[in-house]
Amino acid sequence: MPSEIRMKRIQDQIKRVLTEILETKVNDPRLDTVYITDVSVDRELDYANIYIHALGGQSLAEGILDGLEKASGFIRYTLGQEVQLRAMPKLRFYWDETPDRADRIESILEEIRKEREARGVDGEDLTEETAEEMDDEDN
């Protein structure tokens, strides 16, 4: 079993080479906007879990994952030419919802900021009433 440092290097190399393959060698138009968010390889180097996302969002997920599955043999072969391992792990592709969630959280935080500005509440400038309420809670 490889050390943690070696595993990290393998994962980073797979991510870098896979990004290059998707950008330059795969000719499926469904995969034009795909980017890799993370790669994790199991300790036995049997499977590489590839987490992907696309600029179009969740609505494109099914078509993209289908395109990646169909191209996985070619991608794995090409990846094996660049990444020097005894055996290339089998590739499994997963849709990463993290960017969508981060965008949603950002929009909620922005709404809260706008509401506070509209009410004239500033996080650092407390009114006397709010300060009294906080003092009452402390006691």
N, CA, C and O atoms as CSV, one atom per row, in Angstrom:
chain,resi,resn,atom,element,x,y,z
A,1,MET,N,N,0.835,-1.187,0.000
A,1,MET,CA,C,0.000,0.000,0.000
A,1,MET,C,C,0.878,1.248,0.000
A,1,MET,O,O,1.854,1.325,0.746
A,2,PRO,N,N,0.531,2.218,-0.833
A,2,PRO,CA,C,1.317,3.455,-0.885
A,2,PRO,C,C,1.093,4.320,0.362
A,2,PRO,O,O,0.052,4.238,1.014
A,3,SER,N,N,2.080,5.139,0.672
A,3,SER,CA,C,1.958,6.059,1.797
A,3,SER,C,C,0.945,7.151,1.446
A,3,SER,O,O,0.529,7.285,0.295
A,4,GLU,N,N,0.561,7.922,2.458
A,4,GLU,CA,C,-0.404,9.004,2.228
A,4,GLU,C,C,0.141,10.043,1.250
A,4,GLU,O,O,-0.595,10.567,0.415
A,5,ILE,N,N,1.412,10.328,1.359
A,5,ILE,CA,C,2.031,11.304,0.460
A,5,ILE,C,C,2.001,10.790,-0.974
A,5,ILE,O,O,1.679,11.536,-1.898
A,6,ARG,N,N,2.333,9.524,-1.158
A,6,ARG,CA,C,2.299,8.924,-2.501
A,6,ARG,C,C,0.877,8.902,-3.044
A,6,ARG,O,O,0.665,9.166,-4.227
A,7,MET,N,N,-0.101,8.589,-2.196
A,7,MET,CA,C,-1.503,8.584,-2.629
A,7,MET,C,C,-1.917,9.975,-3.109
A,7,MET,O,O,-2.585,10.118,-4.133
A,8,LYS,N,N,-1.516,10.981,-2.365
A,8,LYS,CA,C,-1.851,12.353,-2.739
A,8,LYS,C,C,-1.215,12.709,-4.086
A,8,LYS,O,O,-1.852,13.343,-4.927
A,9,ARG,N,N,0.026,12.304,-4.287
A,9,ARG,CA,C,0.701,12.567,-5.569
A,9,ARG,C,C,-0.005,11.853,-6.715
A,9,ARG,O,O,-0.200,12.431,-7.784
A,10,ILE,N,N,-0.383,10.610,-6.495
A,10,ILE,CA,C,-1.088,9.842,-7.529
A,10,ILE,C,C,-2.403,10.528,-7.874
A,10,ILE,O,O,-2.724,10.705,-9.049
A,11,GLN,N,N,-3.162,10.913,-6.860
A,11,GLN,CA,C,-4.447,11.569,-7.084
A,11,GLN,C,C,-4.271,12.891,-7.829
A,11,GLN,O,O,-5.024,13.192,-8.755
A,12,ASP,N,N,-3.285,13.671,-7.425
A,12,ASP,CA,C,-3.033,14.952,-8.098
A,12,ASP,C,C,-2.613,14.743,-9.554
A,12,ASP,O,O,-3.043,15.481,-10.441
A,13,GLN,N,N,-1.778,13.744,-9.794
A,13,GLN,CA,C,-1.334,13.474,-11.157
A,13,GLN,C,C,-2.497,12.998,-12.021
A,13,GLN,O,O,-2.636,13.428,-13.166
A,14,ILE,N,N,-3.329,12.119,-11.481
A,14,ILE,CA,C,-4.498,11.651,-12.231
A,14,ILE,C,C,-5.408,12.830,-12.554
A,14,ILE,O,O,-5.903,12.937,-13.676
A,15,LYS,N,N,-5.634,13.708,-11.593
A,15,LYS,CA,C,-6.493,14.875,-11.826
A,15,LYS,C,C,-5.923,15.776,-12.916
A,15,LYS,O,O,-6.654,16.219,-13.801
A,16,ARG,N,N,-4.628,16.047,-12.857
A,16,ARG,CA,C,-3.987,16.918,-13.840
A,16,ARG,C,C,-4.056,16.317,-15.238
A,16,ARG,O,O,-4.437,17.001,-16.188
A,17,VAL,N,N,-3.688,15.035,-15.372
A,17,VAL,CA,C,-3.668,14.376,-16.684
A,17,VAL,C,C,-5.095,14.202,-17.214
A,17,VAL,O,O,-5.345,14.386,-18.405
A,18,LEU,N,N,-6.015,13.851,-16.337
A,18,LEU,CA,C,-7.404,13.668,-16.753
A,18,LEU,C,C,-8.003,14.984,-17.257
A,18,LEU,O,O,-8.760,14.995,-18.229
A,19,THR,N,N,-7.668,16.070,-16.605
A,19,THR,CA,C,-8.128,17.387,-17.072
A,19,THR,C,C,-7.601,17.661,-18.480
A,19,THR,O,O,-8.336,18.127,-19.350
A,20,GLU,N,N,-6.343,17.369,-18.685
A,20,GLU,CA,C,-5.737,17.565,-20.004
A,20,GLU,C,C,-6.406,16.682,-21.059
A,20,GLU,O,O,-6.665,17.135,-22.174
A,21,ILE,N,N,-6.684,15.436,-20.713
A,21,ILE,CA,C,-7.344,14.510,-21.649
A,21,ILE,C,C,-8.721,15.032,-22.026
A,21,ILE,O,O,-9.087,15.035,-23.201
A,22,LEU,N,N,-9.488,15.475,-21.030
A,22,LEU,CA,C,-10.840,15.967,-21.311
A,22,LEU,C,C,-10.807,17.233,-22.167
A,22,LEU,O,O,-11.689,17.446,-22.999
A,23,GLU,N,N,-9.804,18.058,-21.964
A,23,GLU,CA,C,-9.715,19.308,-22.726
A,23,GLU,C,C,-9.233,19.099,-24.156
A,23,GLU,O,O,-9.659,19.816,-25.060
A,24,THR,N,N,-8.346,18.122,-24.374
A,24,THR,CA,C,-7.697,18.035,-25.681
A,24,THR,C,C,-8.005,16.778,-26.491
A,24,THR,O,O,-7.922,16.817,-27.719
A,25,LYS,N,N,-8.353,15.679,-25.851
A,25,LYS,CA,C,-8.431,14.421,-26.601
A,25,LYS,C,C,-9.818,13.802,-26.704
A,25,LYS,O,O,-10.037,12.936,-27.551
A,26,VAL,N,N,-10.745,14.216,-25.878
A,26,VAL,CA,C,-12.102,13.677,-25.937
A,26,VAL,C,C,-12.944,14.618,-26.781
A,26,VAL,O,O,-12.997,15.820,-26.522
A,27,ASN,N,N,-13.602,14.063,-27.797
A,27,ASN,CA,C,-14.351,14.883,-28.751
A,27,ASN,C,C,-15.862,14.843,-28.555
A,27,ASN,O,O,-16.611,15.057,-29.508
A,28,ASP,N,N,-16.317,14.576,-27.347
A,28,ASP,CA,C,-17.751,14.537,-27.069
A,28,ASP,C,C,-18.204,15.945,-26.663
A,28,ASP,O,O,-17.714,16.481,-25.669
A,29,PRO,N,N,-19.127,16.549,-27.413
A,29,PRO,CA,C,-19.557,17.921,-27.098
A,29,PRO,C,C,-20.218,18.042,-25.719
A,29,PRO,O,O,-20.239,19.127,-25.138
A,30,ARG,N,N,-20.755,16.939,-25.193
A,30,ARG,CA,C,-21.360,16.987,-23.858
A,30,ARG,C,C,-20.319,17.275,-22.781
A,30,ARG,O,O,-20.654,17.749,-21.695
A,31,LEU,N,N,-19.059,16.986,-23.084
A,31,LEU,CA,C,-18.004,17.096,-22.080
A,31,LEU,C,C,-17.191,18.386,-22.198
A,31,LEU,O,O,-16.157,18.532,-21.545
A,32,ASP,N,N,-17.654,19.314,-23.023
A,32,ASP,CA,C,-16.908,20.561,-23.236
A,32,ASP,C,C,-16.797,21.420,-21.975
A,32,ASP,O,O,-15.764,22.050,-21.748
A,33,THR,N,N,-17.834,21.450,-21.164
A,33,THR,CA,C,-17.840,22.335,-19.997
A,33,THR,C,C,-17.532,21.610,-18.686
A,33,THR,O,O,-17.706,22.176,-17.607
A,34,VAL,N,N,-17.084,20.379,-18.777
A,34,VAL,CA,C,-16.821,19.569,-17.581
A,34,VAL,C,C,-15.485,19.953,-16.958
A,34,VAL,O,O,-14.501,20.187,-17.660
A,35,TYR,N,N,-15.466,20.011,-15.642
A,35,TYR,CA,C,-14.201,20.153,-14.932
A,35,TYR,C,C,-14.187,19.200,-13.744
A,35,TYR,O,O,-15.233,18.845,-13.201
A,36,ILE,N,N,-13.006,18.801,-13.358
A,36,ILE,CA,C,-12.827,17.824,-12.296
A,36,ILE,C,C,-12.653,18.575,-10.986
A,36,ILE,O,O,-11.784,19.438,-10.865
A,37,THR,N,N,-13.483,18.241,-10.010
A,37,THR,CA,C,-13.388,18.902,-8.716
A,37,THR,C,C,-12.511,18.128,-7.742
A,37,THR,O,O,-11.872,18.723,-6.875
A,38,ASP,N,N,-12.476,16.798,-7.882
A,38,ASP,CA,C,-11.669,16.000,-6.954
A,38,ASP,C,C,-11.435,14.617,-7.535
A,38,ASP,O,O,-12.204,14.133,-8.366
A,39,VAL,N,N,-10.356,13.993,-7.080
A,39,VAL,CA,C,-10.045,12.607,-7.432
A,39,VAL,C,C,-9.635,11.916,-6.144
A,39,VAL,O,O,-8.812,12.428,-5.385
A,40,SER,N,N,-10.218,10.744,-5.903
A,40,SER,CA,C,-9.765,9.948,-4.758
A,40,SER,C,C,-9.560,8.517,-5.229
A,40,SER,O,O,-10.401,7.932,-5.911
A,41,VAL,N,N,-8.419,7.978,-4.842
A,41,VAL,CA,C,-8.052,6.619,-5.231
A,41,VAL,C,C,-8.046,5.772,-3.972
A,41,VAL,O,O,-7.531,6.200,-2.939
A,42,ASP,N,N,-8.614,4.571,-4.046
A,42,ASP,CA,C,-8.614,3.715,-2.857
A,42,ASP,C,C,-7.212,3.176,-2.580
A,42,ASP,O,O,-6.344,3.222,-3.452
A,43,ARG,N,N,-6.994,2.673,-1.389
A,43,ARG,CA,C,-5.659,2.265,-0.940
A,43,ARG,C,C,-5.047,1.146,-1.786
A,43,ARG,O,O,-3.825,1.061,-1.905
A,44,GLU,N,N,-5.878,0.299,-2.365
A,44,GLU,CA,C,-5.372,-0.808,-3.183
A,44,GLU,C,C,-5.151,-0.409,-4.636
A,44,GLU,O,O,-4.700,-1.220,-5.445
A,45,LEU,N,N,-5.470,0.843,-4.966
A,45,LEU,CA,C,-5.351,1.376,-6.324
A,45,LEU,C,C,-6.224,0.622,-7.329
A,45,LEU,O,O,-5.882,0.508,-8.506
A,46,ASP,N,N,-7.371,0.106,-6.835
A,46,ASP,CA,C,-8.308,-0.574,-7.724
A,46,ASP,C,C,-9.263,0.397,-8.411
A,46,ASP,O,O,-9.605,0.222,-9.580
A,47,TYR,N,N,-9.688,1.416,-7.677
A,47,TYR,CA,C,-10.680,2.350,-8.198
A,47,TYR,C,C,-10.237,3.785,-7.980
A,47,TYR,O,O,-9.657,4.133,-6.952
A,48,ALA,N,N,-10.529,4.604,-8.977
A,48,ALA,CA,C,-10.336,6.044,-8.856
A,48,ALA,C,C,-11.707,6.686,-8.983
A,48,ALA,O,O,-12.356,6.582,-10.024
A,49,ASN,N,N,-12.143,7.346,-7.924
A,49,ASN,CA,C,-13.420,8.053,-7.939
A,49,ASN,C,C,-13.157,9.471,-8.429
A,49,ASN,O,O,-12.410,10.230,-7.811
A,50,ILE,N,N,-13.778,9.810,-9.540
A,50,ILE,CA,C,-13.578,11.105,-10.178
A,50,ILE,C,C,-14.847,11.925,-9.954
A,50,ILE,O,O,-15.929,11.533,-10.389
A,51,TYR,N,N,-14.711,13.058,-9.278
A,51,TYR,CA,C,-15.844,13.932,-9.004
A,51,TYR,C,C,-15.793,15.084,-9.989
A,51,TYR,O,O,-14.783,15.778,-10.101
A,52,ILE,N,N,-16.895,15.280,-10.704
A,52,ILE,CA,C,-16.934,16.257,-11.777
A,52,ILE,C,C,-18.094,17.232,-11.589
A,52,ILE,O,O,-19.044,16.967,-10.853
A,53,HIS,N,N,-17.986,18.344,-12.265
A,53,HIS,CA,C,-19.047,19.342,-12.296
A,53,HIS,C,C,-18.969,20.032,-13.656
A,53,HIS,O,O,-17.960,19.928,-14.354
A,54,ALA,N,N,-20.022,20.726,-14.023
A,54,ALA,CA,C,-20.031,21.437,-15.303
A,54,ALA,C,C,-20.624,22.823,-15.118
A,54,ALA,O,O,-21.384,23.069,-14.181
A,55,LEU,N,N,-20.271,23.712,-16.013
A,55,LEU,CA,C,-20.742,25.080,-15.926
A,55,LEU,C,C,-22.257,25.179,-16.041
A,55,LEU,O,O,-22.853,26.112,-15.502
A,56,GLY,N,N,-22.886,24.243,-16.729
A,56,GLY,CA,C,-24.335,24.270,-16.901
A,56,GLY,C,C,-25.103,23.812,-15.681
A,56,GLY,O,O,-26.316,24.012,-15.615
A,57,GLY,N,N,-24.444,23.209,-14.724
A,57,GLY,CA,C,-25.089,22.786,-13.487
A,57,GLY,C,C,-25.721,21.408,-13.552
A,57,GLY,O,O,-25.467,20.624,-14.467
A,58,GLN,N,N,-26.542,21.140,-12.567
A,58,GLN,CA,C,-27.153,19.823,-12.340
A,58,GLN,C,C,-27.977,19.333,-13.531
A,58,GLN,O,O,-28.094,18.125,-13.734
A,59,SER,N,N,-28.543,20.229,-14.310
A,59,SER,CA,C,-29.401,19.821,-15.428
A,59,SER,C,C,-28.637,19.021,-16.484
A,59,SER,O,O,-29.241,18.247,-17.227
A,60,LEU,N,N,-27.338,19.198,-16.556
A,60,LEU,CA,C,-26.521,18.495,-17.547
A,60,LEU,C,C,-25.908,17.194,-17.009
A,60,LEU,O,O,-25.273,16.452,-17.759
A,61,ALA,N,N,-26.093,16.924,-15.735
A,61,ALA,CA,C,-25.389,15.830,-15.068
A,61,ALA,C,C,-25.584,14.483,-15.749
A,61,ALA,O,O,-24.610,13.766,-15.979
A,62,GLU,N,N,-26.802,14.129,-16.070
A,62,GLU,CA,C,-27.071,12.804,-16.631
A,62,GLU,C,C,-26.353,12.601,-17.966
A,62,GLU,O,O,-25.727,11.562,-18.177
A,63,GLY,N,N,-26.436,13.569,-18.858
A,63,GLY,CA,C,-25.775,13.470,-20.156
A,63,GLY,C,C,-24.264,13.430,-20.038
A,63,GLY,O,O,-23.595,12.692,-20.762
A,64,ILE,N,N,-23.730,14.222,-19.130
A,64,ILE,CA,C,-22.282,14.260,-18.926
A,64,ILE,C,C,-21.782,12.930,-18.373
A,64,ILE,O,O,-20.804,12.372,-18.870
A,65,LEU,N,N,-22.457,12.425,-17.343
A,65,LEU,CA,C,-22.033,11.142,-16.758
A,65,LEU,C,C,-22.134,10.018,-17.779
A,65,LEU,O,O,-21.296,9.117,-17.795
A,66,ASP,N,N,-23.165,10.063,-18.638
A,66,ASP,CA,C,-23.303,9.063,-19.695
A,66,ASP,C,C,-22.142,9.164,-20.681
A,66,ASP,O,O,-21.566,8.149,-21.073
A,67,GLY,N,N,-21.801,10.384,-21.080
A,67,GLY,CA,C,-20.677,10.593,-21.994
A,67,GLY,C,C,-19.358,10.126,-21.401
A,67,GLY,O,O,-18.531,9.547,-22.104
A,68,LEU,N,N,-19.157,10.374,-20.116
A,68,LEU,CA,C,-17.928,9.931,-19.454
A,68,LEU,C,C,-17.857,8.416,-19.348
A,68,LEU,O,O,-16.789,7.829,-19.517
A,69,GLU,N,N,-18.977,7.789,-19.072
A,69,GLU,CA,C,-19.001,6.321,-18.994
A,69,GLU,C,C,-18.670,5.701,-20.351
A,69,GLU,O,O,-17.931,4.720,-20.429
A,70,LYS,N,N,-19.224,6.281,-21.418
A,70,LYS,CA,C,-18.955,5.756,-22.759
A,70,LYS,C,C,-17.502,5.967,-23.168
A,70,LYS,O,O,-16.939,5.152,-23.899
A,71,ALA,N,N,-16.897,7.046,-22.706
A,71,ALA,CA,C,-15.505,7.348,-23.058
A,71,ALA,C,C,-14.517,6.806,-22.034
A,71,ALA,O,O,-13.312,7.000,-22.191
A,72,SER,N,N,-14.989,6.135,-20.996
A,72,SER,CA,C,-14.109,5.736,-19.896
A,72,SER,C,C,-12.997,4.781,-20.329
A,72,SER,O,O,-11.893,4.848,-19.788
A,73,GLY,N,N,-13.260,3.897,-21.287
A,73,GLY,CA,C,-12.217,2.995,-21.774
A,73,GLY,C,C,-11.082,3.767,-22.435
A,73,GLY,O,O,-9.908,3.535,-22.146
A,74,PHE,N,N,-11.439,4.673,-23.311
A,74,PHE,CA,C,-10.438,5.528,-23.967
A,74,PHE,C,C,-9.704,6.390,-22.943
A,74,PHE,O,O,-8.480,6.510,-22.987
A,75,ILE,N,N,-10.455,6.984,-22.027
A,75,ILE,CA,C,-9.855,7.861,-21.011
A,75,ILE,C,C,-8.887,7.063,-20.141
A,75,ILE,O,O,-7.785,7.527,-19.848
A,76,ARG,N,N,-9.293,5.877,-19.732
A,76,ARG,CA,C,-8.435,5.052,-18.871
A,76,ARG,C,C,-7.157,4.635,-19.615
A,76,ARG,O,O,-6.066,4.661,-19.045
A,77,TYR,N,N,-7.302,4.254,-20.880
A,77,TYR,CA,C,-6.143,3.864,-21.677
A,77,TYR,C,C,-5.177,5.043,-21.823
A,77,TYR,O,O,-3.975,4.893,-21.608
A,78,THR,N,N,-5.700,6.206,-22.186
A,78,THR,CA,C,-4.879,7.393,-22.373
A,78,THR,C,C,-4.238,7.819,-21.056
A,78,THR,O,O,-3.077,8.226,-21.028
A,79,LEU,N,N,-4.985,7.727,-19.984
A,79,LEU,CA,C,-4.457,8.039,-18.663
A,79,LEU,C,C,-3.309,7.096,-18.303
A,79,LEU,O,O,-2.312,7.516,-17.717
A,80,GLY,N,N,-3.459,5.821,-18.657
A,80,GLY,CA,C,-2.416,4.832,-18.396
A,80,GLY,C,C,-1.126,5.102,-19.146
A,80,GLY,O,O,-0.054,4.692,-18.700
A,81,GLN,N,N,-1.212,5.786,-20.280
A,81,GLN,CA,C,-0.018,6.148,-21.040
A,81,GLN,C,C,0.796,7.243,-20.337
A,81,GLN,O,O,2.013,7.324,-20.500
A,82,GLU,N,N,0.112,8.074,-19.562
A,82,GLU,CA,C,0.754,9.220,-18.916
A,82,GLU,C,C,1.123,8.970,-17.453
A,82,GLU,O,O,2.164,9.432,-16.984
A,83,VAL,N,N,0.275,8.243,-16.739
A,83,VAL,CA,C,0.500,7.994,-15.310
A,83,VAL,C,C,1.130,6.617,-15.165
A,83,VAL,O,O,0.542,5.611,-15.563
A,84,GLN,N,N,2.313,6.578,-14.599
A,84,GLN,CA,C,3.059,5.326,-14.489
A,84,GLN,C,C,2.678,4.566,-13.218
A,84,GLN,O,O,3.219,4.812,-12.140
A,85,LEU,N,N,1.735,3.638,-13.374
A,85,LEU,CA,C,1.336,2.731,-12.299
A,85,LEU,C,C,1.350,1.319,-12.865
A,85,LEU,O,O,1.182,1.131,-14.070
A,86,ARG,N,N,1.550,0.324,-12.002
A,86,ARG,CA,C,1.523,-1.062,-12.483
A,86,ARG,C,C,0.190,-1.393,-13.133
A,86,ARG,O,O,0.138,-1.993,-14.207
A,87,ALA,N,N,-0.876,-0.997,-12.473
A,87,ALA,CA,C,-2.214,-1.213,-13.023
A,87,ALA,C,C,-3.010,0.070,-12.852
A,87,ALA,O,O,-3.035,0.652,-11.767
A,88,MET,N,N,-3.653,0.506,-13.910
A,88,MET,CA,C,-4.450,1.728,-13.847
A,88,MET,C,C,-5.769,1.418,-13.143
A,88,MET,O,O,-6.451,0.460,-13.506
A,89,PRO,N,N,-6.132,2.216,-12.146
A,89,PRO,CA,C,-7.406,1.984,-11.450
A,89,PRO,C,C,-8.594,2.132,-12.402
A,89,PRO,O,O,-8.529,2.865,-13.389
A,90,LYS,N,N,-9.664,1.430,-12.091
A,90,LYS,CA,C,-10.909,1.592,-12.841
A,90,LYS,C,C,-11.494,2.950,-12.465
A,90,LYS,O,O,-11.459,3.352,-11.301
A,91,LEU,N,N,-12.024,3.643,-13.448
A,91,LEU,CA,C,-12.541,4.990,-13.228
A,91,LEU,C,C,-14.029,4.951,-12.936
A,91,LEU,O,O,-14.801,4.309,-13.649
A,92,ARG,N,N,-14.419,5.641,-11.883
A,92,ARG,CA,C,-15.835,5.801,-11.541
A,92,ARG,C,C,-16.110,7.289,-11.443
A,92,ARG,O,O,-15.425,8.015,-10.723
A,93,PHE,N,N,-17.124,7.737,-12.180
A,93,PHE,CA,C,-17.436,9.160,-12.240
A,93,PHE,C,C,-18.662,9.479,-11.398
A,93,PHE,O,O,-19.663,8.762,-11.429
A,94,TYR,N,N,-18.562,10.576,-10.640
A,94,TYR,CA,C,-19.649,11.025,-9.773
A,94,TYR,C,C,-19.865,12.516,-9.974
A,94,TYR,O,O,-18.918,13.271,-10.194
A,95,TRP,N,N,-21.117,12.928,-9.896
A,95,TRP,CA,C,-21.454,14.337,-9.990
A,95,TRP,C,C,-21.192,14.977,-8.629
A,95,TRP,O,O,-21.648,14.472,-7.603
A,96,ASP,N,N,-20.465,16.078,-8.624
A,96,ASP,CA,C,-20.135,16.786,-7.386
A,96,ASP,C,C,-21.091,17.960,-7.223
A,96,ASP,O,O,-21.088,18.886,-8.034
A,97,GLU,N,N,-21.896,17.922,-6.189
A,97,GLU,CA,C,-22.876,18.984,-5.947
A,97,GLU,C,C,-22.311,20.132,-5.113
A,97,GLU,O,O,-23.012,21.113,-4.863
A,98,THR,N,N,-21.080,20.026,-4.687
A,98,THR,CA,C,-20.479,21.045,-3.826
A,98,THR,C,C,-20.523,22.446,-4.440
A,98,THR,O,O,-20.901,23.385,-3.739
A,99,PRO,N,N,-20.155,22.638,-5.718
A,99,PRO,CA,C,-20.224,24.000,-6.279
A,99,PRO,C,C,-21.645,24.580,-6.269
A,99,PRO,O,O,-21.824,25.773,-6.022
A,100,ASP,N,N,-22.657,23.738,-6.536
A,100,ASP,CA,C,-24.041,24.218,-6.489
A,100,ASP,C,C,-24.422,24.631,-5.074
A,100,ASP,O,O,-25.068,25.658,-4.866
A,101,ARG,N,N,-24.018,23.824,-4.111
A,101,ARG,CA,C,-24.320,24.143,-2.711
A,101,ARG,C,C,-23.616,25.431,-2.283
A,101,ARG,O,O,-24.203,26.258,-1.586
A,102,ALA,N,N,-22.379,25.597,-2.694
A,102,ALA,CA,C,-21.631,26.808,-2.340
A,102,ALA,C,C,-22.302,28.040,-2.944
A,102,ALA,O,O,-22.396,29.077,-2.287
A,103,ASP,N,N,-22.769,27.935,-4.190
A,103,ASP,CA,C,-23.471,29.051,-4.826
A,103,ASP,C,C,-24.756,29.380,-4.077
A,103,ASP,O,O,-25.093,30.548,-3.882
A,104,ARG,N,N,-25.463,28.346,-3.662
A,104,ARG,CA,C,-26.718,28.542,-2.920
A,104,ARG,C,C,-26.448,29.237,-1.583
A,104,ARG,O,O,-27.171,30.161,-1.210
A,105,ILE,N,N,-25.430,28.807,-0.873
A,105,ILE,CA,C,-25.075,29.428,0.406
A,105,ILE,C,C,-24.686,30.889,0.190
A,105,ILE,O,O,-25.092,31.767,0.952
A,106,GLU,N,N,-23.897,31.139,-0.855
A,106,GLU,CA,C,-23.505,32.522,-1.161
A,106,GLU,C,C,-24.722,33.397,-1.445
A,106,GLU,O,O,-24.780,34.543,-0.997
A,107,SER,N,N,-25.696,32.863,-2.187
A,107,SER,CA,C,-26.879,33.673,-2.499
A,107,SER,C,C,-27.709,33.932,-1.243
A,107,SER,O,O,-28.272,35.018,-1.098
A,108,ILE,N,N,-27.798,32.967,-0.337
A,108,ILE,CA,C,-28.524,33.161,0.920
A,108,ILE,C,C,-27.822,34.226,1.768
A,108,ILE,O,O,-28.474,35.111,2.323
A,109,LEU,N,N,-26.502,34.137,1.864
A,109,LEU,CA,C,-25.751,35.132,2.629
A,109,LEU,C,C,-25.907,36.536,2.027
A,109,LEU,O,O,-25.995,37.524,2.756
A,110,GLU,N,N,-25.938,36.612,0.713
A,110,GLU,CA,C,-26.126,37.898,0.049
A,110,GLU,C,C,-27.509,38.472,0.354
A,110,GLU,O,O,-27.650,39.675,0.571
A,111,GLU,N,N,-28.538,37.603,0.370
A,111,GLU,CA,C,-29.890,38.049,0.719
A,111,GLU,C,C,-29.925,38.588,2.145
A,111,GLU,O,O,-30.557,39.610,2.414
A,112,ILE,N,N,-29.244,37.898,3.054
A,112,ILE,CA,C,-29.204,38.345,4.451
A,112,ILE,C,C,-28.513,39.704,4.550
A,112,ILE,O,O,-28.980,40.587,5.270
A,113,ARG,N,N,-27.399,39.873,3.829
A,113,ARG,CA,C,-26.698,41.161,3.836
A,113,ARG,C,C,-27.603,42.285,3.326
A,113,ARG,O,O,-27.641,43.374,3.900
A,114,LYS,N,N,-28.328,42.006,2.244
A,114,LYS,CA,C,-29.217,43.027,1.678
A,114,LYS,C,C,-30.349,43.371,2.639
A,114,LYS,O,O,-30.720,44.538,2.770
A,115,GLU,N,N,-30.903,42.356,3.315
A,115,GLU,CA,C,-31.970,42.607,4.286
A,115,GLU,C,C,-31.460,43.458,5.442
A,115,GLU,O,O,-32.150,44.368,5.902
A,116,ARG,N,N,-30.252,43.161,5.909
A,116,ARG,CA,C,-29.674,43.946,7.009
A,116,ARG,C,C,-29.439,45.388,6.575
A,116,ARG,O,O,-29.700,46.321,7.333
A,117,GLU,N,N,-28.950,45.563,5.367
A,117,GLU,CA,C,-28.716,46.915,4.866
A,117,GLU,C,C,-30.032,47.672,4.720
A,117,GLU,O,O,-30.100,48.865,5.016
A,118,ALA,N,N,-31.072,46.986,4.267
A,118,ALA,CA,C,-32.371,47.621,4.089
A,118,ALA,C,C,-32.958,48.047,5.435
A,118,ALA,O,O,-33.623,49.079,5.526
A,119,ARG,N,N,-32.711,47.253,6.476
A,119,ARG,CA,C,-33.213,47.600,7.809
A,119,ARG,C,C,-32.282,48.551,8.542
A,119,ARG,O,O,-32.623,49.076,9.603
A,120,GLY,N,N,-31.101,48.771,7.967
A,120,GLY,CA,C,-30.146,49.667,8.598
A,120,GLY,C,C,-29.376,49.015,9.724
A,120,GLY,O,O,-28.796,49.716,10.553
A,121,VAL,N,N,-29.353,47.705,9.779
A,121,VAL,CA,C,-28.629,46.995,10.828
A,121,VAL,C,C,-27.247,46.674,10.312
A,121,VAL,O,O,-27.094,46.034,9.272
A,122,ASP,N,N,-26.241,47.121,11.042
A,122,ASP,CA,C,-24.856,46.830,10.708
A,122,ASP,C,C,-24.319,45.911,11.792
A,122,ASP,O,O,-24.598,46.128,12.971
A,123,GLY,N,N,-23.572,44.911,11.430
A,123,GLY,CA,C,-23.079,43.939,12.394
A,123,GLY,C,C,-22.273,44.548,13.513
A,123,GLY,O,O,-22.230,43.991,14.610
A,124,GLU,N,N,-21.626,45.684,13.271
A,124,GLU,CA,C,-20.777,46.295,14.289
A,124,GLU,C,C,-21.498,47.411,15.038
A,124,GLU,O,O,-21.074,47.789,16.130
A,125,ASP,N,N,-22.570,47.941,14.478
A,125,ASP,CA,C,-23.262,49.077,15.065
A,125,ASP,C,C,-24.580,48.605,15.672
A,125,ASP,O,O,-25.592,48.529,14.975
A,126,LEU,N,N,-24.573,48.293,16.942
A,126,LEU,CA,C,-25.769,47.813,17.612
A,126,LEU,C,C,-26.583,48.981,18.145
A,126,LEU,O,O,-26.022,49.962,18.632
A,127,THR,N,N,-27.898,48.878,18.056
A,127,THR,CA,C,-28.749,49.889,18.660
A,127,THR,C,C,-28.780,49.658,20.159
A,127,THR,O,O,-28.384,48.593,20.632
A,128,GLU,N,N,-29.248,50.646,20.908
A,128,GLU,CA,C,-29.308,50.506,22.366
A,128,GLU,C,C,-30.219,49.365,22.760
A,128,GLU,O,O,-29.924,48.636,23.707
A,129,GLU,N,N,-31.324,49.196,22.049
A,129,GLU,CA,C,-32.286,48.143,22.369
A,129,GLU,C,C,-31.649,46.765,22.201
A,129,GLU,O,O,-31.820,45.897,23.057
A,130,THR,N,N,-30.921,46.560,21.114
A,130,THR,CA,C,-30.260,45.277,20.858
A,130,THR,C,C,-29.196,45.023,21.908
A,130,THR,O,O,-29.049,43.893,22.375
A,131,ALA,N,N,-28.456,46.048,22.287
A,131,ALA,CA,C,-27.414,45.897,23.310
A,131,ALA,C,C,-28.034,45.517,24.642
A,131,ALA,O,O,-27.490,44.679,25.361
A,132,GLU,N,N,-29.184,46.131,24.986
A,132,GLU,CA,C,-29.862,45.783,26.234
A,132,GLU,C,C,-30.339,44.345,26.218
A,132,GLU,O,O,-30.238,43.650,27.229
A,133,GLU,N,N,-30.862,43.882,25.076
A,133,GLU,CA,C,-31.319,42.501,24.959
A,133,GLU,C,C,-30.151,41.532,25.177
A,133,GLU,O,O,-30.308,40.505,25.837
A,134,MET,N,N,-29.002,41.856,24.631
A,134,MET,CA,C,-27.835,40.995,24.796
A,134,MET,C,C,-27.386,40.981,26.249
A,134,MET,O,O,-26.996,39.934,26.765
A,135,ASP,N,N,-27.437,42.144,26.924
A,135,ASP,CA,C,-27.064,42.192,28.333
A,135,ASP,C,C,-28.014,41.352,29.177
A,135,ASP,O,O,-27.584,40.661,30.100
A,136,ASP,N,N,-29.330,41.414,28.855
A,136,ASP,CA,C,-30.312,40.623,29.598
A,136,ASP,C,C,-30.062,39.137,29.442
A,136,ASP,O,O,-30.244,38.382,30.397
A,137,GLU,N,N,-29.644,38.689,28.244
A,137,GLU,CA,C,-29.351,37.280,28.010
A,137,GLU,C,C,-28.147,36.824,28.802
A,137,GLU,O,O,-28.114,35.694,29.289
A,138,ASP,N,N,-27.154,37.693,28.939
A,138,ASP,CA,C,-25.939,37.336,29.670
A,138,ASP,C,C,-26.215,37.180,31.160
A,138,ASP,O,O,-25.554,36.384,31.826
A,139,ASN,N,N,-27.175,37.922,31.691
A,139,ASN,CA,C,-27.468,37.883,33.138
A,139,ASN,C,C,-28.473,36.879,33.477
A,139,ASN,O,O,-28.824,36.726,34.647
